[in-house]
Amino acid sequence: MNYAARLARLRAALEENDLDSLLLTHLPNIHYLCGFTGSAAALLVTDSGSILFTDGRYRTQAREEVSAAHIVIVSKSPPVAAAEWLAAHRSGSKAVSLGIEPDSMTVALRDRLASVLKGKARLRSAPPLVERARMVKDAAEIQRIRRAVDVGASLFPIACQKIRPGASEVAVAAAMEFEARCAGAEAMSFPTILASGKRSAIVHGRASLARIPRRGFVVCDFGVILADYCSDRTRTVHVGRPSADARQFYAAVLEAQQAAIAAVRPGATAAEVDGAARRVLRQRKLARYFTHSTGHGLGLEIHELPRLAKGQTQKLEPGMVITIEPGAYVPGKWGVRIEDVVLVTSSGCEVLTPSDKELVII
C-alpha cells in the first residue's frame, strides 16, 4: 500500500478545507493512512509530516507496520498526547486550525483536547476526508477484497451441508466460522446472521439457539476479514418443498437484486441504484417489506461510504466496491435477502461474488 501517497492526498485536502492539521482517532482511517492495526492510537497529520501516537504495548508492532509516519510511544491517551505535542511545537502567535473526526470522538475527549490546547489551536469538526478517499479502492485493495470474497464464498456450501431440520442456527454458524478460520480468515466481518423460519423476517437475525424448522426460508448473511479487508454475502435457502407463494417471493427479491446490479455504472447515483431495486418490489406489491438500504461500500470496514439509499446523491466511480442486497421481510412469516459484492468498473460493474442465485432447496 502506498501510504505516503495517501497522506500526500490528505494534506492537499486539508489545505482545500482550510485546515492546518488533522487529528485522526478512527482506527480504520489510521490503518488506511499508515498501516497501523493496533487498538489504541492517534495520527496527527500536519503540512510538515505525520506522527502516530500509541502506547508501549504496540512498540514492536508499530515499528513493523507503520509507514510514512513518525512513531511516538506514550504512556497516556494517544489523542491527548498528540494535542500536547501540537501545543508544544506550535510556532507563531496565531492559533492553528485542527480538524477532528466528530463521529469517533466523545464530548469528554473533545473538552480534554480543548483544555490541553488552551487557545493554541482551534478545534473544528472535519468533513469525512479519509472516508471519501477510501470509497475508491486501488488495485491492491481490490485484489485483497477479491480474495476475501472467494474465502467467504467457500462457506456457503458448508451452510448448505449443515442446514437441516432440527439443527440449531448457532451450530450451522459455528461450522461456517470454523471453516473460515481454517481457510485463513482473521475474523468474521460481523457476527454471522443465520435466521430460519419465522426468524428469517428479522433483518439482522444473528444465529441463535433456535432449531431450523422442517419447512421455511433460512437467511445466511456472512463475511470474512482476510488481509485486513472484508467480504459480505447473503444467500437465502429453503428447507423443504417451497410453496408457489414462497417461490414467487424469492423470485421478486432476486429480480430486484438483478435490477439494482444492472443499474451500477460510473456516474449513476447511489439513489438510482437503490431506486432500481425498489421499483421491482413496488411492482410486486412488496415495497413496504423492504426496510433497509440497497447496499453500502465495504473495505477495511464492513460498512463504508457510499450508502445506496433514497436521497443519496453520491455518484459511483470506477474502483468503488459496494454491496447490492435488497430484501423483503414479512413479520411473523418469512424473509428473503440476496447479496453480492460488486466492483464499479469503467464501463459498468463486475459481480465479485461467485455462484448461482437460483433458490437452493434443502
C-alpha positions in Angstrom: 0.0 0.0 0.0 1.3 3.5 -0.9 0.8 5.2 2.4 2.9 8.2 1.5 0.7 8.9 -1.5 -2.4 8.6 0.6 -1.0 11.0 3.2 0.0 13.5 0.5 -3.5 13.5 -1.0 -4.9 14.0 2.5 -2.6 17.0 3.1 -3.9 18.5 -0.2 -7.5 18.0 1.0 -6.7 19.7 4.4 -5.5 22.8 2.5 -8.7 22.8 0.4 -10.7 22.7 3.6 -8.7 25.4 5.4 -7.3 23.0 8.0 -3.7 23.3 9.2 -3.7 19.8 10.8 -5.9 16.8 11.3 -6.1 14.6 14.3 -7.3 11.1 13.4 -8.8 8.9 16.0 -10.9 6.5 13.9 -8.7 3.4 13.9 -9.7 2.2 10.3 -8.7 5.6 9.0 -5.4 5.4 10.8 -4.9 1.9 9.3 -5.6 3.2 5.8 -3.1 6.1 6.1 -0.1 4.4 7.7 -0.7 0.7 8.1 -1.1 0.5 11.9 -3.6 -2.1 13.2 -3.4 -1.7 16.9 -6.3 -0.8 19.2 -5.0 2.4 20.7 -3.7 5.2 18.5 -4.0 8.7 17.2 -2.5 10.0 14.0 -1.6 13.7 13.7 -1.3 14.9 10.1 0.3 18.3 9.5 1.7 20.1 6.5 5.2 19.0 7.5 4.6 15.4 8.3 2.6 12.7 10.2 3.1 11.3 13.7 1.5 8.2 15.1 1.0 8.2 18.8 0.4 4.8 20.5 1.3 3.2 23.8 4.0 0.7 24.9 2.0 -2.4 24.1 2.4 -1.6 20.4 6.1 -0.5 20.3 7.2 -3.5 18.3 4.0 -3.8 16.2 4.1 -0.1 15.2 7.7 -0.4 14.0 6.7 -3.4 11.9 3.6 -2.0 10.4 3.8 1.8 10.2 5.0 3.5 7.0 5.2 7.2 6.1 4.7 8.4 9.7 6.9 9.0 12.7 6.1 6.9 15.8 5.9 8.3 19.3 5.3 5.9 22.2 3.3 7.5 25.0 2.0 6.5 28.5 -1.2 8.4 28.3 -4.2 8.8 25.9 -2.8 9.0 22.4 -5.1 11.8 21.3 -4.2 13.8 24.4 -0.5 13.2 23.8 -1.0 14.4 20.2 -2.6 17.6 21.4 0.2 18.2 23.9 2.7 17.7 21.1 0.9 20.1 18.8 0.7 22.7 21.6 4.4 22.4 22.4 5.6 22.5 18.8 3.3 25.3 17.5 5.1 28.3 16.2 3.8 31.8 15.9 1.0 33.6 17.8 -1.9 32.7 15.6 -3.9 29.7 16.6 -3.9 26.9 14.1 -7.0 25.1 12.8 -7.0 21.5 14.0 -9.6 19.2 12.4 -11.0 16.3 14.4 -13.2 13.3 13.5 -16.5 14.1 15.3 -18.0 10.6 14.7 -15.2 8.9 16.6 -14.7 11.3 19.4 -16.7 11.7 22.7 -17.6 15.1 24.0 -15.4 14.4 27.0 -12.4 13.9 24.8 -13.1 17.0 22.8 -13.3 19.0 26.0 -10.0 17.5 27.2 -8.2 18.4 23.9 -9.6 21.9 24.1 -8.2 22.2 27.6 -4.8 20.9 26.6 -4.5 23.3 23.6 -5.7 26.3 25.5 -6.3 28.5 22.5 -3.2 27.4 20.7 -5.3 25.5 18.2 -9.0 25.9 17.2 -10.8 22.5 17.1 -13.0 22.1 14.0 -15.2 19.1 13.1 -13.6 18.0 9.8 -15.6 16.6 6.9 -15.1 12.8 6.3 -12.0 13.4 4.2 -10.4 9.9 4.7 -13.8 8.1 4.3 -14.3 9.8 1.0 -10.8 8.8 -0.1 -11.5 5.2 1.0 -14.5 4.9 -1.3 -12.4 4.3 -4.4 -10.1 1.3 -3.9 -6.7 0.9 -5.6 -5.6 -2.2 -7.3 -4.0 -3.7 -4.2 -7.2 -3.2 -2.2 -9.4 -4.7 -4.9 -7.2 -7.8 -5.0 -7.5 -8.2 -1.3 -11.2 -7.9 -1.4 -11.4 -10.5 -4.2 -9.5 -12.9 -2.0 -11.8 -12.2 0.9 -14.9 -12.7 -1.3 -13.5 -16.0 -2.5 -12.9 -17.3 1.0 -16.4 -16.1 2.1 -17.9 -17.9 -0.9 -16.4 -21.2 0.3 -18.5 -21.0 3.4 -21.9 -21.3 1.7 -21.5 -25.0 0.7 -20.8 -25.6 4.4 -24.0 -23.9 5.4 -26.0 -26.0 2.8 -24.4 -29.2 4.3 -25.3 -28.3 7.9 -28.7 -26.7 7.4 -31.2 -29.5 8.3 -34.5 -29.6 10.2 -33.7 -29.7 13.9 -30.1 -28.3 13.7 -29.5 -25.2 15.7 -28.7 -22.0 13.9 -25.6 -21.5 16.1 -24.3 -24.9 15.1 -24.5 -24.1 11.4 -22.9 -20.7 12.0 -20.1 -22.4 14.1 -19.3 -24.8 11.2 -19.1 -21.9 8.8 -16.8 -19.9 11.1 -14.5 -22.8 11.8 -14.1 -23.3 8.0 -13.4 -19.6 7.7 -10.6 -19.8 10.2 -9.2 -22.9 8.5 -9.1 -21.0 5.2 -7.0 -18.3 6.7 -9.6 -15.7 7.8 -8.5 -13.3 10.6 -12.1 -13.0 11.8 -15.6 -12.8 10.6 -16.7 -9.4 9.1 -19.6 -9.3 11.6 -21.5 -11.8 13.8 -22.8 -14.4 11.4 -26.5 -14.0 10.6 -28.4 -17.2 10.2 -32.2 -16.8 10.7 -34.6 -19.6 9.9 -38.4 -20.0 9.6 -40.2 -17.0 11.1 -36.9 -15.6 12.3 -35.9 -15.0 8.6 -38.1 -11.9 8.8 -35.6 -10.4 11.3 -33.3 -8.3 9.1 -30.2 -8.9 11.3 -31.2 -12.2 12.9 -27.9 -13.4 14.4 -27.6 -17.1 14.7 -29.4 -18.3 17.8 -30.2 -21.5 19.7 -33.4 -21.7 17.6 -33.9 -25.0 15.7 -34.3 -24.9 12.0 -37.9 -25.9 11.1 -38.9 -28.6 8.7 -40.1 -26.0 6.2 -39.2 -22.4 5.6 -36.6 -19.9 4.4 -33.2 -19.6 6.1 -31.3 -16.4 5.6 -27.5 -16.8 5.7 -25.5 -13.5 5.8 -21.8 -13.8 6.4 -18.4 -12.5 5.6 -14.7 -12.8 6.5 -11.8 -10.5 7.1 -8.7 -11.6 5.1 -5.5 -9.5 4.9 -7.5 -6.7 6.7 -10.3 -6.5 4.1 -13.9 -7.6 4.4 -16.3 -9.6 2.4 -20.0 -9.7 2.7 -22.6 -12.1 1.2 -26.2 -13.2 1.7 -27.9 -16.2 0.3 -31.4 -17.5 1.3 -32.2 -21.2 1.1 -35.5 -23.0 1.6 -35.8 -26.1 3.8 -38.5 -28.5 2.5 -40.6 -28.0 -0.6 -41.4 -24.3 -1.1 -44.9 -23.2 -1.9 -45.7 -21.3 -5.0 -46.0 -18.1 -2.9 -42.5 -18.8 -1.4 -41.1 -19.2 -4.9 -42.7 -16.0 -6.1 -41.5 -14.1 -3.1 -37.9 -15.3 -3.6 -38.1 -14.6 -7.4 -39.2 -11.0 -6.7 -36.2 -10.3 -4.4 -33.9 -11.9 -7.0 -35.3 -9.7 -9.7 -34.9 -6.6 -7.6 -31.3 -7.5 -6.9 -30.6 -8.1 -10.6 -32.2 -4.8 -11.5 -30.0 -2.9 -9.0 -26.9 -4.6 -10.3 -27.8 -3.7 -13.8 -28.1 0.0 -12.7 -24.5 0.1 -11.3 -22.2 2.1 -13.6 -20.0 5.2 -13.4 -22.0 8.3 -13.0 -25.1 6.6 -11.6 -26.1 7.9 -8.2 -26.4 5.7 -5.1 -30.1 6.7 -5.1 -30.6 5.5 -8.6 -29.3 2.0 -7.8 -31.5 1.9 -4.7 -34.5 3.0 -6.8 -34.0 0.2 -9.3 -34.4 -2.4 -6.6 -37.4 -0.6 -5.0 -39.3 -0.3 -8.3 -39.3 -4.0 -8.8 -40.5 -4.7 -5.3 -43.1 -1.9 -5.6 -44.4 -3.6 -8.8 -44.6 -6.9 -6.9 -46.6 -5.2 -4.0 -43.7 -5.8 -1.6 -42.3 -2.3 -1.2 -43.4 -2.0 2.4 -41.4 -5.1 3.3 -38.1 -3.7 2.1 -37.0 -1.9 5.2 -33.3 -1.1 4.7 -30.9 0.4 2.1 -30.0 -1.5 -1.1 -26.3 -1.6 -0.2 -23.1 0.0 1.1 -19.4 0.3 0.4 -17.0 -2.1 2.1 -13.3 -2.5 2.5 -11.4 -2.1 5.8 -14.8 -1.9 7.4 -17.9 -3.9 6.6 -19.9 -0.7 6.2 -18.3 2.2 4.4 -19.3 5.0 2.1 -21.2 5.2 -0.2 -24.6 4.3 1.2 -27.0 3.1 -1.5 -30.3 4.6 -0.4 -33.0 7.0 -1.2 -31.8 10.6 -1.4 -28.1 9.7 -1.7 -26.5 11.8 -4.4 -23.1 10.3 -4.4 -22.1 9.3 -7.9 -20.5 5.9 -8.4 -16.9 5.9 -9.7 -14.7 3.1 -11.0 -12.9 1.4 -8.2 -15.8 1.6 -5.7 -16.7 -1.7 -4.1 -20.3 -2.0 -3.0 -22.8 -4.5 -1.9 -26.2 -5.0 -3.6 -28.6 -6.6 -1.1 -32.3 -5.9 -1.4 -34.6 -7.9 0.8 -38.2 -8.3 1.8 -39.4 -9.4 5.3 -42.9 -10.2 6.3 -43.0 -10.2 10.2 -44.1 -13.5 11.7 -43.9 -15.3 8.3 -40.7 -15.2 6.4 -37.9 -13.1 4.8 -35.5 -13.2 1.9 -32.3 -11.3 1.2 -29.8 -11.8 -1.6 -26.5 -10.0 -1.6 -23.4 -9.8 -3.8 -20.2 -7.7 -3.7 -19.9 -5.6 -6.8 -17.0 -3.6 -8.3 -17.7 -0.5 -10.2 -15.7 -0.6 -13.5 -15.0 2.0 -16.2 -17.8 0.5 -18.3 -20.3 -0.8 -15.8 -19.7 -3.3 -13.0 -18.3 -6.7 -12.1 -20.0 -9.0 -9.7 -17.2 -10.4 -7.5 -19.4 -12.9 -5.6 -19.4 -16.3 -7.4 -22.2 -18.9 -7.6 -25.7 -19.2 -8.9 -28.5 -17.4 -7.2 -31.4 -19.7 -8.0 -33.3 -20.8 -5.0 -31.5 -23.7 -3.1 -33.9 -26.2 -1.7 -32.7 -28.4 1.1 
